[in-house]
Amino acid sequence: MIEFCTVKRMVLLVTSLVVLCVIVLAVENALTWDATHSTTSTLTNRTGKETCWQRENYMIKEECRKCTDFEKVSGHLPICLQTGFKELVTCEVSGDSYKSCPRLAWMEKRNFWMFEMSTVAVGGISWITVILRDRKSVV
């Protein structure tokens, strides 16, 4: 099939794919949460107890876990709007408070390997399809 493409079409196709990749990277960069972004704007309307983990020593009472859809939509826990994950901490003076936390490492690994396995599966199905088409055309 590639033999039927002219050089002009192939150059146009490769150029458009490169442009598409750059656009995807730019959009991903704009939409991805970054730990270096300032969170002070989202924390300005919060009380001292809610941000006690910034000023006091604290212990993690509950490990980082995903916020429920209700918590995200309702704004019941404003901390869920930052990353979609929360952990319960106990500050020395102020007591219990929720703190935003980054995505879980095991969750990222799982998502990566699911993507890799789906890519391998699609590649395998494509390979088998090509083999079957070649056998059919030979007969």
DSSP file (Angstrom, degrees, kcal/mol; ACC not computed):
  #  RESIDUE AA STRUCTURE BP1 BP2  ACC     N-H-->O    O-->H-N    N-H-->O    O-->H-N    TCO  KAPPA ALPHA  PHI   PSI    X-CA   Y-CA   Z-CA
    1    1 A M    >         0   0    0      0, 0.0     3,-1.3     0, 0.0     4,-0.3   0.000 360.0 360.0 360.0 -36.2    0.0    0.0    0.0
    2    2 A I  G >   +     0   0    0      1,-0.3     3,-1.2     2,-0.2     8,-0.1   0.763 360.0  68.8 -68.4 -22.4    2.9    2.4    0.8
    3    3 A E  G 3  S+     0   0    0      1,-0.2    -1,-0.3     0, 0.0     0, 0.0   0.761  94.3  57.2 -65.5 -23.4    4.2    1.8   -2.7
    4    4 A F  G <  S+     0   0    0     -3,-1.3     2,-0.3     2,-0.1    -1,-0.2   0.561  86.6  96.0 -86.3  -9.0    1.1    3.7   -4.1
    5    5 A C  S <  S-     0   0    0     -3,-1.2     2,-0.1    -4,-0.3    -3,-0.0  -0.635  72.0-131.8 -83.8 138.1    1.9    6.9   -2.1
    6    6 A T     >  -     0   0    0     -2,-0.3     4,-2.2     1,-0.1     5,-0.2  -0.423  24.1-110.5 -80.3 163.9    3.7    9.7   -3.8
    7    7 A V  H  > S+     0   0    0      1,-0.2     4,-2.5     2,-0.2     5,-0.2   0.888 119.2  55.4 -61.5 -39.4    6.7   11.3   -2.1
    8    8 A K  H  > S+     0   0    0      1,-0.2     4,-2.1     2,-0.2    -1,-0.2   0.909 108.8  46.9 -61.4 -43.3    4.6   14.5   -1.7
    9    9 A R  H  > S+     0   0    0      2,-0.2     4,-2.6     1,-0.2    -1,-0.2   0.901 112.1  50.2 -66.4 -40.5    1.8   12.6    0.2
   10   10 A M  H  X S+     0   0    0     -4,-2.2     4,-2.6     2,-0.2     5,-0.2   0.907 111.0  48.3 -66.3 -41.1    4.3   10.8    2.4
   11   11 A V  H  X S+     0   0    0     -4,-2.5     4,-2.4     2,-0.2    -1,-0.2   0.915 112.8  49.3 -63.8 -42.2    6.1   14.1    3.4
   12   12 A L  H  X S+     0   0    0     -4,-2.1     4,-2.4    -5,-0.2    -2,-0.2   0.908 112.0  48.6 -62.7 -42.4    2.7   15.7    4.1
   13   13 A L  H  X S+     0   0    0     -4,-2.6     4,-2.2     2,-0.2    -2,-0.2   0.930 112.7  46.6 -64.4 -46.7    1.6   12.7    6.2
   14   14 A V  H  X S+     0   0    0     -4,-2.6     4,-2.1     1,-0.2    -2,-0.2   0.906 113.2  50.0 -63.7 -41.3    4.9   12.7    8.2
   15   15 A T  H  X S+     0   0    0     -4,-2.4     4,-2.4    -5,-0.2    -1,-0.2   0.915 110.5  49.2 -62.9 -43.6    4.7   16.4    8.8
   16   16 A S  H  X S+     0   0    0     -4,-2.4     4,-2.4     1,-0.2    -1,-0.2   0.875 110.1  51.6 -66.6 -35.3    1.1   16.3    9.9
   17   17 A L  H  X S+     0   0    0     -4,-2.2     4,-2.3     2,-0.2    -1,-0.2   0.894 109.7  49.2 -66.7 -39.0    1.9   13.5   12.4
   18   18 A V  H  X S+     0   0    0     -4,-2.1     4,-2.2     2,-0.2    -2,-0.2   0.925 112.1  48.3 -64.5 -44.0    4.8   15.5   13.8
   19   19 A V  H  X S+     0   0    0     -4,-2.4     4,-2.3     1,-0.2    -2,-0.2   0.911 110.7  51.5 -62.4 -42.4    2.5   18.5   14.2
   20   20 A L  H  X S+     0   0    0     -4,-2.4     4,-2.5     1,-0.2    -1,-0.2   0.900 108.8  51.1 -61.9 -41.1   -0.2   16.3   15.9
   21   21 A C  H  X S+     0   0    0     -4,-2.3     4,-2.4     2,-0.2    -1,-0.2   0.910 109.9  49.3 -62.6 -42.1    2.4   15.0   18.3
   22   22 A V  H  X S+     0   0    0     -4,-2.2     4,-2.2     2,-0.2    -2,-0.2   0.907 111.3  49.8 -63.8 -41.6    3.5   18.5   19.3
   23   23 A I  H  X S+     0   0    0     -4,-2.3     4,-2.5     2,-0.2     5,-0.2   0.923 110.6  49.7 -63.3 -44.0   -0.1   19.5   19.8
   24   24 A V  H  X S+     0   0    0     -4,-2.5     4,-2.6     1,-0.2    -2,-0.2   0.914 111.3  49.0 -61.9 -43.1   -0.8   16.5   22.0
   25   25 A L  H  X S+     0   0    0     -4,-2.4     4,-2.2     2,-0.2    -1,-0.2   0.890 111.5  49.5 -63.5 -39.1    2.3   17.2   24.1
   26   26 A A  H  X S+     0   0    0     -4,-2.2     4,-1.9     2,-0.2    -2,-0.2   0.919 113.1  45.9 -66.3 -43.1    1.3   20.8   24.5
   27   27 A V  H  X S+     0   0    0     -4,-2.5     4,-2.0     2,-0.2    -2,-0.2   0.913 112.8  50.5 -66.7 -42.1   -2.3   19.9   25.6
   28   28 A E  H  X S+     0   0    0     -4,-2.6     4,-1.6     1,-0.2    -2,-0.2   0.905 110.2  50.3 -62.3 -41.1   -1.0   17.2   28.0
   29   29 A N  H  < S+     0   0    0     -4,-2.2    -1,-0.2     1,-0.2    -2,-0.2   0.877 111.5  48.6 -64.1 -37.7    1.4   19.7   29.5
   30   30 A A  H  < S+     0   0    0     -4,-1.9    -1,-0.2     1,-0.2    -2,-0.2   0.836 117.3  40.4 -71.9 -31.9   -1.3   22.2   30.0
   31   31 A L  H  < S+     0   0    0     -4,-2.0     2,-0.3    -5,-0.1    -2,-0.2   0.606  92.6  97.5 -94.4 -12.8   -3.8   19.8   31.6
   32   32 A T  S  < S-     0   0    0     -4,-1.6     2,-0.2    -5,-0.2    -4,-0.0  -0.610  75.4-123.2 -82.8 133.0   -1.4   17.8   33.8
   33   33 A W        -     0   0    0     -2,-0.3     2,-0.4    50,-0.1    -2,-0.1  -0.535  27.8-158.3 -72.2 138.2   -1.1   18.8   37.4
   34   34 A D    >   -     0   0    0     -2,-0.2     3,-1.5     1,-0.1    -1,-0.0  -0.964  20.9-138.6-123.1 136.5    2.4   19.7   38.5
   35   35 A A  T 3  S+     0   0    0     -2,-0.4     4,-0.1     1,-0.3    -1,-0.1   0.722 103.0  62.2 -65.6 -20.1    3.7   19.6   42.0
   36   36 A T  T 3  S+     0   0    0      2,-0.1    -1,-0.3     3,-0.0     2,-0.1   0.645  79.1 104.5 -82.9 -12.9    5.6   22.9   41.3
   37   37 A H  S <  S-     0   0    0     -3,-1.5     2,-0.2     1,-0.1    -4,-0.0  -0.403  82.9-106.4 -65.2 144.3    2.3   24.8   40.7
   38   38 A S        -     0   0    0      1,-0.1     3,-0.2    -2,-0.1     4,-0.1  -0.518  28.7-171.5 -75.3 136.0    1.4   27.0   43.5
   39   39 A T     >  +     0   0    0     -2,-0.2     4,-0.9     1,-0.1     3,-0.5   0.285  61.9  99.4-106.5   8.3   -1.5   25.9   45.6
   40   40 A T  H  > S+     0   0    0      1,-0.2     4,-0.7     2,-0.2     3,-0.4   0.840  76.0  59.0 -67.1 -31.1   -1.8   29.1   47.7
   41   41 A S  H  4 S+     0   0    0      1,-0.2     3,-0.3     2,-0.2     4,-0.3   0.853 108.7  44.5 -67.1 -32.3   -4.7   30.4   45.5
   42   42 A T  H  4 S+     0   0    0     -3,-0.5    -1,-0.2     1,-0.2    -2,-0.2   0.632 115.4  49.1 -84.3 -12.8   -6.8   27.4   46.4
   43   43 A L  H >< S+     0   0    0     -4,-0.9     3,-1.3    -3,-0.4    -2,-0.2   0.440  82.6  91.3-104.2   0.1   -5.9   27.5   50.1
   44   44 A T  T 3< S+     0   0    0     -4,-0.7    -1,-0.1    -3,-0.3    -2,-0.1   0.827  87.3  48.6 -68.8 -30.4   -6.5   31.2   50.8
   45   45 A N  T 3  S+     0   0    0     -4,-0.3     2,-0.3    -3,-0.2    -1,-0.3   0.238  93.0 103.0 -92.8  14.9  -10.1   30.8   51.9
   46   46 A R  S <  S-     0   0    0     -3,-1.3    -3,-0.0     1,-0.1     2,-0.0  -0.678  70.7-115.7-102.0 154.0   -9.4   27.9   54.2
   47   47 A T     >  -     0   0    0     -2,-0.3     4,-1.0     1,-0.1     3,-0.1  -0.221  31.4-101.4 -80.7 172.8   -9.1   28.0   58.0
   48   48 A G  T  4 S+     0   0    0      1,-0.2     3,-0.3     2,-0.2    46,-0.1   0.850 119.9  54.3 -63.5 -36.5   -6.1   27.4   60.1
   49   49 A K  T >4 S+     0   0    0      1,-0.2     3,-1.2     2,-0.2    -1,-0.2   0.880 104.2  55.2 -66.9 -36.8   -7.1   23.9   61.0
   50   50 A E  T 34 S+     0   0    0      1,-0.3    -1,-0.2    -3,-0.1     3,-0.2   0.759 117.0  35.6 -69.7 -24.2   -7.6   22.9   57.4
   51   51 A T  T >X S+     0   0    0     -4,-1.0     3,-1.9    -3,-0.3     4,-0.5   0.054  79.0 119.3-114.4  25.0   -4.0   23.9   56.5
   52   52 A C  H X>  +     0   0    0     -3,-1.2     4,-2.9     1,-0.3     3,-1.1   0.799  64.5  69.4 -62.2 -28.3   -2.4   22.9   59.8
   53   53 A W  H 34 S+     0   0    0      1,-0.3    -1,-0.3    -4,-0.2     5,-0.1   0.650  94.0  58.3 -66.2 -14.3   -0.1   20.4   58.0
   54   54 A Q  H <4 S+     0   0    0     -3,-1.9    -1,-0.3     1,-0.1    -2,-0.2   0.750 119.9  25.0 -83.4 -24.8    1.7   23.4   56.4
   55   55 A R  H << S+     0   0    0     -3,-1.1     2,-0.2    -4,-0.5    -2,-0.2   0.700 118.6  50.4-110.5 -26.8    2.7   24.8   59.8
   56   56 A E  S  < S-     0   0    0     -4,-2.9     2,-0.2     1,-0.1    35,-0.0  -0.658  85.9 -96.0-114.8 165.3    2.8   22.0   62.2
   57   57 A N        -     0   0    0     -2,-0.2    35,-2.2    -3,-0.0     2,-0.3  -0.579  50.6-175.9 -72.6 144.2    4.2   18.5   62.5
   58   58 A Y  E     -A   91   0A   0     -2,-0.2     2,-0.4    33,-0.2    33,-0.2  -0.962  23.7-142.3-143.4 160.1    1.7   15.9   61.5
   59   59 A M  E     -A   90   0A   0     31,-2.0    31,-3.0    -2,-0.3     2,-0.6  -0.949  30.0-114.8-119.7 144.0    1.3   12.2   61.2
   60   60 A I  E     +A   89   0A   0     -2,-0.4    29,-0.3    29,-0.2     3,-0.1  -0.693  31.8 177.9 -80.4 119.0   -0.5   10.4   58.4
   61   61 A K  E    S+     0   0A   0     27,-2.6     2,-0.4    -2,-0.6    28,-0.2   0.862  72.4  22.0 -89.2 -42.0   -3.6    8.8   59.8
   62   62 A E  E    S-A   88   0A   0     26,-2.0    26,-0.7     3,-0.0    -1,-0.3  -0.996  88.3-116.5-127.9 134.3   -5.1    7.3   56.6
   63   63 A E  E     -     0   0A   0     -2,-0.4    25,-0.3     1,-0.2    23,-0.1  -0.115  49.4 -71.8 -63.6 164.4   -3.0    6.7   53.5
   64   64 A C  E     +     0   0A   0     23,-0.1     2,-0.3    21,-0.1    23,-0.2  -0.337  63.8 166.4 -59.5 130.6   -3.6    8.5   50.2
   65   65 A R  E     -A   86   0A   0     21,-2.6    21,-2.8    -3,-0.1     2,-0.1  -0.965  39.5 -86.8-146.2 162.8   -6.7    7.4   48.5
   66   66 A K  E     -A   85   0A   0     -2,-0.3    19,-0.3    19,-0.2     2,-0.1  -0.432  41.4-120.2 -73.7 140.4   -9.0    8.6   45.7
   67   67 A C        -     0   0    0     17,-2.8    -1,-0.1    -2,-0.1     2,-0.1  -0.475  31.7-109.3 -74.0 149.5  -11.7   11.1   46.4
   68   68 A T     >  -     0   0    0     -2,-0.1     4,-1.7     1,-0.1     5,-0.1  -0.362  25.5-112.0 -73.8 161.2  -15.3   10.0   45.7
   69   69 A D  H  > S+     0   0    0      1,-0.2     4,-2.6     2,-0.2     5,-0.3   0.870 118.8  56.0 -60.9 -36.7  -17.1   11.7   42.8
   70   70 A F  H  > S+     0   0    0      1,-0.2     4,-2.9     2,-0.2     6,-0.4   0.910 105.6  50.4 -62.7 -42.2  -19.5   13.3   45.3
   71   71 A E  H  > S+     0   0    0      1,-0.2     4,-1.0     2,-0.2     6,-0.7   0.861 113.1  46.8 -65.0 -35.1  -16.5   15.0   47.1
   72   72 A K  H  < S+     0   0    0     -4,-1.7    -2,-0.2     2,-0.2    -1,-0.2   0.934 118.9  38.5 -70.9 -46.0  -15.2   16.3   43.8
   73   73 A V  H  < S+     0   0    0     -4,-2.6    -2,-0.2     1,-0.2    -3,-0.2   0.904 118.4  46.0 -73.9 -42.4  -18.5   17.6   42.5
   74   74 A S  H  < S-     0   0    0     -4,-2.9    -1,-0.2    -5,-0.3    -3,-0.2   0.763  95.7-133.5 -76.2 -23.9  -19.9   19.0   45.7
   75   75 A G     <  +     0   0    0     -4,-1.0    -3,-0.1    -5,-0.3    -4,-0.1   0.657  59.6 141.0  77.3  14.0  -16.8   20.7   46.9
   76   76 A H  S    S+     0   0    0     -6,-0.4    -5,-0.1     1,-0.3    -4,-0.1   0.898  79.1  30.8 -55.8 -42.2  -17.3   19.2   50.4
   77   77 A L  S >  S-     0   0    0     -6,-0.7     3,-2.0     1,-0.1     4,-0.4  -0.905  74.1-168.0-116.4 100.4  -13.6   18.7   50.5
   78   78 A P  T >  S+     0   0    0      0, 0.0     3,-1.3     0, 0.0     4,-0.4   0.757  84.3  70.6 -59.3 -23.3  -11.9   21.5   48.5
   79   79 A I  T >> S+     0   0    0      1,-0.3     3,-1.0     2,-0.2     4,-0.8   0.771  87.7  64.6 -64.9 -25.4   -8.7   19.5   48.8
   80   80 A C  H <> S+     0   0    0     -3,-2.0     4,-0.7     1,-0.2    -1,-0.3   0.707  89.6  66.9 -70.9 -20.3  -10.1   17.0   46.3
   81   81 A L  H <4 S+     0   0    0     -3,-1.3    -1,-0.2    -4,-0.4    -2,-0.2   0.714  94.9  58.7 -74.3 -19.3  -10.3   19.6   43.6
   82   82 A Q  H <4 S-     0   0    0     -3,-1.0    -2,-0.2    -4,-0.4    -1,-0.2   0.979 133.3 -12.9 -75.7 -58.2   -6.5   19.8   43.4
   83   83 A T  H  < S-     0   0    0     -4,-0.8    -2,-0.1     2,-0.3    -3,-0.1   0.557  84.1-114.8-122.3 -15.0   -5.4   16.2   42.6
   84   84 A G  S  < S+     0   0    0     -4,-0.7   -17,-2.8    -5,-0.4     2,-0.3   0.520  87.9  95.1  86.2   5.5   -8.5   14.1   43.1
   85   85 A F  E     -A   66   0A   0     16,-0.3    16,-0.9    -6,-0.3    -2,-0.3  -0.946  50.8-175.3-130.2 151.5   -6.7   12.3   46.0
   86   86 A K  E     -AB  65 100A   0    -21,-2.8   -21,-2.6    -2,-0.3     2,-0.3  -0.969  10.3-164.6-142.7 155.5   -6.7   12.9   49.8
   87   87 A E  E     - B   0  99A   0     12,-2.0    12,-2.5    -2,-0.3     2,-0.5  -0.994  23.9-125.5-140.3 143.0   -5.1   11.7   52.9
   88   88 A L  E     -AB  62  98A   0    -26,-0.7   -27,-2.6    -2,-0.3   -26,-2.0  -0.750  32.1-176.3 -89.1 124.9   -6.1   12.2   56.5
   89   89 A V  E     -AB  60  97A   0      8,-3.2     8,-2.4    -2,-0.5     2,-0.6  -0.882  21.1-141.0-120.3 153.4   -3.4   13.7   58.7
   90   90 A T  E     -AB  59  96A   0    -31,-3.0   -31,-2.0    -2,-0.3     6,-0.3  -0.954  18.2-152.1-115.0 112.7   -3.3   14.4   62.4
   91   91 A C  E  >  -AB  58  95A   0      4,-3.3     4,-0.9    -2,-0.6   -33,-0.2  -0.521  20.9-121.8 -80.6 151.4   -1.6   17.7   63.3
   92   92 A E  T  4 S+     0   0    0    -35,-2.2    -1,-0.1    -2,-0.2   -34,-0.1   0.890 104.8  16.0 -61.1 -41.9    0.0   18.0   66.7
   93   93 A V  T  4 S+     0   0    0    -36,-0.2    -1,-0.1     2,-0.1   -35,-0.0   0.872 130.2  42.0 -99.7 -47.4   -2.0   21.0   67.8
   94   94 A S  T  4 S-     0   0    0      1,-0.2     2,-0.3   -46,-0.1    -2,-0.1   0.704  93.0-141.2 -82.9 -22.0   -5.0   21.4   65.5
   95   95 A G  E  <  +B   91   0A   0     -4,-0.9    -4,-3.3   -43,-0.0    -1,-0.2  -0.711  53.9   8.6  99.5-150.8   -6.1   17.7   65.2
   96   96 A D  E     +B   90   0A   0     -2,-0.3     2,-0.3    -6,-0.3    -6,-0.2  -0.418  63.6 156.7 -77.0 143.0   -7.4   15.9   62.1
   97   97 A S  E     -B   89   0A   0     -8,-2.4    -8,-3.2    -2,-0.1     2,-0.3  -0.976  38.1-114.3-157.8 153.2   -7.3   17.5   58.7
   98   98 A Y  E     -B   88   0A   0     -2,-0.3     2,-0.4   -10,-0.2   -10,-0.2  -0.741  28.1-166.9 -94.1 145.1   -7.3   16.4   55.0
   99   99 A K  E     -B   87   0A   0    -12,-2.5   -12,-2.0    -2,-0.3     2,-0.2  -0.984  22.9-117.2-130.8 138.8   -4.3   17.0   52.8
  100  100 A S  E     -B   86   0A   0     -2,-0.4   -14,-0.2   -14,-0.2   -20,-0.1  -0.489  34.9-171.9 -72.4 145.3   -4.1   16.7   49.1
  101  101 A C        -     0   0    0    -16,-0.9   -16,-0.3    -2,-0.2     3,-0.1  -0.964  24.2-102.2-138.1 155.8   -1.6   14.1   47.8
  102  102 A P        -     0   0    0      0, 0.0     3,-0.1     0, 0.0   -19,-0.1  -0.168  56.7 -71.2 -71.0 169.8   -0.3   13.1   44.4
  103  103 A R        -     0   0    0      1,-0.1     2,-0.2   -18,-0.1   -19,-0.0  -0.232  61.7 -95.2 -59.3 151.1   -1.5   10.1   42.5
  104  104 A L     >  -     0   0    0      1,-0.1     4,-1.9    -3,-0.1     5,-0.1  -0.449  22.3-136.8 -74.1 139.9   -0.5    6.8   43.9
  105  105 A A  H  > S+     0   0    0      1,-0.2     4,-2.4     2,-0.2     5,-0.2   0.893 104.3  51.8 -64.1 -40.9    2.6    5.2   42.4
  106  106 A W  H  > S+     0   0    0      1,-0.2     4,-2.4     2,-0.2    -1,-0.2   0.846 108.3  52.6 -66.5 -31.3    1.1    1.7   42.2
  107  107 A M  H  > S+     0   0    0      2,-0.2     4,-2.5     1,-0.2    -1,-0.2   0.899 109.1  49.1 -69.5 -40.5   -1.9    3.1   40.4
  108  108 A E  H  X S+     0   0    0     -4,-1.9     4,-2.3     2,-0.2    -2,-0.2   0.916 112.1  48.7 -63.3 -43.4    0.4    4.8   37.8
  109  109 A K  H  X S+     0   0    0     -4,-2.4     4,-2.7     2,-0.2     5,-0.2   0.926 111.3  49.9 -62.2 -44.7    2.3    1.5   37.4
  110  110 A R  H  X S+     0   0    0     -4,-2.4     4,-2.3     1,-0.2    -2,-0.2   0.929 111.5  47.9 -60.9 -45.6   -0.9   -0.4   36.9
  111  111 A N  H  X S+     0   0    0     -4,-2.5     4,-2.1     1,-0.2    -1,-0.2   0.896 111.7  51.1 -62.6 -40.0   -2.2    2.0   34.3
  112  112 A F  H  X S+     0   0    0     -4,-2.3     4,-2.5     1,-0.2    -2,-0.2   0.941 112.1  45.0 -62.1 -48.1    1.1    1.9   32.5
  113  113 A W  H  X S+     0   0    0     -4,-2.7     4,-2.5     1,-0.2    -1,-0.2   0.831 110.3  54.6 -70.5 -30.3    1.2   -1.9   32.3
  114  114 A M  H  X S+     0   0    0     -4,-2.3     4,-2.2    -5,-0.2    -1,-0.2   0.917 110.4  47.3 -64.0 -42.0   -2.5   -2.0   31.2
  115  115 A F  H  X S+     0   0    0     -4,-2.1     4,-2.2     2,-0.2    -2,-0.2   0.927 112.2  49.7 -63.2 -45.1   -1.6    0.3   28.4
  116  116 A E  H  X S+     0   0    0     -4,-2.5     4,-2.4     1,-0.2    -2,-0.2   0.917 111.4  48.5 -61.2 -43.7    1.4   -1.7   27.4
  117  117 A M  H  X S+     0   0    0     -4,-2.5     4,-2.5     1,-0.2    -1,-0.2   0.886 110.8  50.3 -65.8 -38.7   -0.6   -5.0   27.4
  118  118 A S  H  X S+     0   0    0     -4,-2.2     4,-2.5     2,-0.2    -1,-0.2   0.885 110.3  50.8 -66.7 -36.0   -3.3   -3.5   25.3
  119  119 A T  H  X S+     0   0    0     -4,-2.2     4,-2.4     2,-0.2    -2,-0.2   0.918 111.4  47.5 -65.2 -43.2   -0.7   -2.2   22.9
  120  120 A V  H  X S+     0   0    0     -4,-2.4     4,-2.7     2,-0.2    -2,-0.2   0.900 111.8  51.1 -63.3 -41.0    0.8   -5.7   22.7
  121  121 A A  H  X S+     0   0    0     -4,-2.5     4,-2.6     2,-0.2     5,-0.2   0.931 111.4  46.3 -63.9 -45.7   -2.6   -7.3   22.2
  122  122 A V  H  X S+     0   0    0     -4,-2.5     4,-2.3     1,-0.2    -1,-0.2   0.903 113.7  49.8 -63.2 -40.6   -3.5   -4.9   19.3
  123  123 A G  H  X S+     0   0    0     -4,-2.4     4,-2.5     2,-0.2    -2,-0.2   0.908 111.3  48.8 -63.4 -42.5   -0.1   -5.5   17.8
  124  124 A G  H  X S+     0   0    0     -4,-2.7     4,-2.6     2,-0.2    -2,-0.2   0.907 111.4  48.7 -64.2 -42.9   -0.6   -9.3   18.1
  125  125 A I  H  X S+     0   0    0     -4,-2.6     4,-2.2     2,-0.2    -1,-0.2   0.905 112.5  49.2 -64.0 -40.8   -4.1   -9.2   16.5
  126  126 A S  H  X S+     0   0    0     -4,-2.3     4,-2.2    -5,-0.2    -2,-0.2   0.916 111.0  49.9 -63.6 -42.9   -2.7   -7.0   13.7
  127  127 A W  H  X S+     0   0    0     -4,-2.5     4,-2.3     2,-0.2    -2,-0.2   0.925 111.3  48.0 -62.2 -45.9    0.2   -9.4   13.1
  128  128 A I  H  X S+     0   0    0     -4,-2.6     4,-2.6     1,-0.2    -1,-0.2   0.890 110.1  53.3 -62.5 -39.5   -2.2  -12.5   13.0
  129  129 A T  H  X S+     0   0    0     -4,-2.2     4,-2.3     2,-0.2    -1,-0.2   0.913 109.4  48.0 -62.2 -42.9   -4.5  -10.6   10.6
  130  130 A V  H  X S+     0   0    0     -4,-2.2     4,-2.4     2,-0.2    -2,-0.2   0.917 111.4  50.3 -63.9 -43.8   -1.6   -9.9    8.3
  131  131 A I  H  X S+     0   0    0     -4,-2.3     4,-2.3     1,-0.2    -2,-0.2   0.928 112.0  47.6 -60.2 -45.9   -0.4  -13.6    8.4
  132  132 A L  H  X S+     0   0    0     -4,-2.6     4,-2.1     1,-0.2    -1,-0.2   0.881 111.4  50.5 -65.0 -38.4   -3.9  -14.8    7.6
  133  133 A R  H  X S+     0   0    0     -4,-2.3     4,-2.2     2,-0.2    -1,-0.2   0.897 110.1  50.2 -66.3 -39.4   -4.3  -12.4    4.7
  134  134 A D  H  X S+     0   0    0     -4,-2.4     4,-1.6     2,-0.2    -2,-0.2   0.914 111.5  47.9 -64.4 -42.2   -1.0  -13.5    3.3
  135  135 A R  H  X S+     0   0    0     -4,-2.3     4,-1.6     1,-0.2    -2,-0.2   0.889 112.0  50.2 -65.4 -38.3   -2.0  -17.1    3.5
  136  136 A K  H  < S+     0   0    0     -4,-2.1    -1,-0.2     1,-0.2    -2,-0.2   0.884 110.3  48.9 -68.1 -38.3   -5.3  -16.4    1.9
  137  137 A S  H  < S+     0   0    0     -4,-2.2    -1,-0.2     1,-0.2    -2,-0.2   0.775 108.5  54.6 -73.9 -25.8   -3.7  -14.5   -1.0
  138  138 A V  H  <        0   0    0     -4,-1.6    -1,-0.2     1,-0.2    -2,-0.2   0.874 360.0 360.0 -72.9 -38.4   -1.2  -17.3   -1.7
  139  139 A V     <        0   0    0     -4,-1.6    -1,-0.2    -5,-0.1    -2,-0.2   0.458 360.0 360.0 -74.6 360.0   -3.9  -20.0   -2.0
